[in-house]
């Protein structure tokens, strides 16, 4: 099991993982629905231990 918390290495999900909500949004618009999605559980891009490059990624 992965360990997380203060002093632990930060890990990052793939770009594909982060772009999934944009695909869901496009699919929802096409199908005329509006689902609610909670993104970024256990995610903190403003954590001091996160690499600066992670914050500057562009979609």
Short mmCIF file of the C-alpha atoms (twelve columns), coordinates in Angstrom:
data_MODEL
# 
_entry.id   MODEL 
# 
loop_
_atom_site.group_PDB 
_atom_site.id 
_atom_site.type_symbol 
_atom_site.label_atom_id 
_atom_site.label_alt_id 
_atom_site.label_comp_id 
_atom_site.label_asym_id 
_atom_site.label_seq_id 
_atom_site.Cartn_x 
_atom_site.Cartn_y 
_atom_site.Cartn_z 
_atom_site.pdbx_PDB_model_num 
ATOM 1  C CA . UNK A 1  0.000   0.000  0.000   1 
ATOM 2  C CA . UNK A 2  1.260   3.468  -0.855  1 
ATOM 3  C CA . UNK A 3  2.349   5.710  1.982   1 
ATOM 4  C CA . UNK A 4  1.479   9.393  1.956   1 
ATOM 5  C CA . UNK A 5  1.712   12.348 4.260   1 
ATOM 6  C CA . UNK A 6  4.314   14.757 5.605   1 
ATOM 7  C CA . UNK A 7  7.843   13.869 4.550   1 
ATOM 8  C CA . UNK A 8  6.763   11.267 1.978   1 
ATOM 9  C CA . UNK A 9  7.648   11.467 -1.704  1 
ATOM 10 C CA . UNK A 10 5.047   13.200 -3.843  1 
ATOM 11 C CA . UNK A 11 3.682   11.231 -6.756  1 
ATOM 12 C CA . UNK A 12 1.867   12.405 -9.787  1 
ATOM 13 C CA . UNK A 13 -0.834  10.842 -11.930 1 
ATOM 14 C CA . UNK A 14 -0.413  10.701 -15.684 1 
ATOM 15 C CA . UNK A 15 -1.501  13.580 -17.908 1 
ATOM 16 C CA . UNK A 16 -4.153  11.280 -19.381 1 
ATOM 17 C CA . UNK A 17 -5.657  10.863 -15.906 1 
ATOM 18 C CA . UNK A 18 -5.937  14.647 -15.413 1 
ATOM 19 C CA . UNK A 19 -7.500  15.212 -18.849 1 
ATOM 20 C CA . UNK A 20 -10.319 12.702 -18.248 1 
ATOM 21 C CA . UNK A 21 -12.688 15.314 -16.735 1 
ATOM 22 C CA . UNK A 22 -12.432 17.382 -19.933 1 
ATOM 23 C CA . UNK A 23 -13.470 14.314 -21.938 1 
ATOM 24 C CA . UNK A 24 -16.347 13.654 -19.529 1 
ATOM 25 C CA . UNK A 25 -17.451 17.271 -19.956 1 
ATOM 26 C CA . UNK A 26 -17.413 17.003 -23.756 1 
ATOM 27 C CA . UNK A 27 -19.351 13.713 -23.594 1 
ATOM 28 C CA . UNK A 28 -21.886 15.236 -21.198 1 
ATOM 29 C CA . UNK A 29 -22.413 18.263 -23.431 1 
ATOM 30 C CA . UNK A 30 -22.915 15.997 -26.434 1 
ATOM 31 C CA . UNK A 31 -25.435 13.853 -24.509 1 
ATOM 32 C CA . UNK A 32 -27.238 16.795 -22.890 1 
ATOM 33 C CA . UNK A 33 -26.470 15.789 -19.306 1 
ATOM 34 C CA . UNK A 34 -24.680 17.523 -16.479 1 
ATOM 35 C CA . UNK A 35 -22.970 15.036 -14.151 1 
ATOM 36 C CA . UNK A 36 -21.161 16.191 -11.037 1 
ATOM 37 C CA . UNK A 37 -17.597 15.026 -10.615 1 
ATOM 38 C CA . UNK A 38 -15.291 15.539 -7.649  1 
ATOM 39 C CA . UNK A 39 -11.728 15.854 -8.927  1 
ATOM 40 C CA . UNK A 40 -8.474  16.048 -7.065  1 
ATOM 41 C CA . UNK A 41 -9.208  13.939 -4.013  1 
ATOM 42 C CA . UNK A 42 -6.046  13.960 -1.876  1 
ATOM 43 C CA . UNK A 43 -4.549  16.462 -4.295  1 
ATOM 44 C CA . UNK A 44 -2.809  19.655 -3.328  1 
ATOM 45 C CA . UNK A 45 -0.899  21.377 -6.117  1 
ATOM 46 C CA . UNK A 46 0.041   24.142 -3.695  1 
ATOM 47 C CA . UNK A 47 1.841   21.769 -1.329  1 
ATOM 48 C CA . UNK A 48 5.358   23.112 -0.740  1 
ATOM 49 C CA . UNK A 49 6.803   19.673 -1.567  1 
ATOM 50 C CA . UNK A 50 5.253   19.615 -5.073  1 
ATOM 51 C CA . UNK A 51 7.620   20.349 -7.935  1 
ATOM 52 C CA . UNK A 52 7.108   23.773 -9.519  1 
ATOM 53 C CA . UNK A 53 6.967   22.179 -13.002 1 
ATOM 54 C CA . UNK A 54 3.795   20.363 -11.972 1 
ATOM 55 C CA . UNK A 55 2.024   23.673 -11.457 1 
ATOM 56 C CA . UNK A 56 3.005   25.076 -14.845 1 
ATOM 57 C CA . UNK A 57 1.602   22.267 -17.011 1 
ATOM 58 C CA . UNK A 58 -0.818  23.468 -19.627 1 
ATOM 59 C CA . UNK A 59 -3.799  21.591 -20.955 1 
# 
